[in-house]
């Protein structure tokens, strides 16, 4: 398909009206969306009059909550920890590496499936070794090192003020730039 002067003028007109590249390709016929995008780029067409998508609905600001004098706020339970002070986790006791029956410590060459693979020291130093203690049930680490390596995931909490509408608007804003 060759770009004739008439088809180029039609492309410019449709582009300025805000039609998408796919819509323009359908109206012109015989060209693909990518061909339209390429021609628009080569012609240096930029600004568009109106977007081809329907206008976004704007979110209404929520009304502030009012409390009446007859309802007093309920106090929070004292047993709940404050969000500014995270609960203190007990510090794990340092675990010394196990001595093998040969009198040496576990190295890369002496590690087995049932041995703890927790590295101790700097790998560039001669004193580097592994924990070597017994593991349970095919774990990579002994019980003490497993408690350090595998932390329980904190439950996700909704941030105050975050709502689904704001998240959808943010997603829509990023999609505006895609063809």
Secondary structure, DSSP 4 states (H G I P E B T S, - for coil): ----HHHHHHHHHHHHTT--HHHHHHHH-S--HHHHHHHHHHHT----SS-SSPPPPPPPPPPPP---TTSPPPPPPTTSPPTTSPPPPPPPPP-PPPBPTTSSBB-TTT--TTB---EES-TTSTT-EE---B-STT-SS-HHHHHHH-PPPPPP-PPTT--HHHHHHHHHHHHTT--
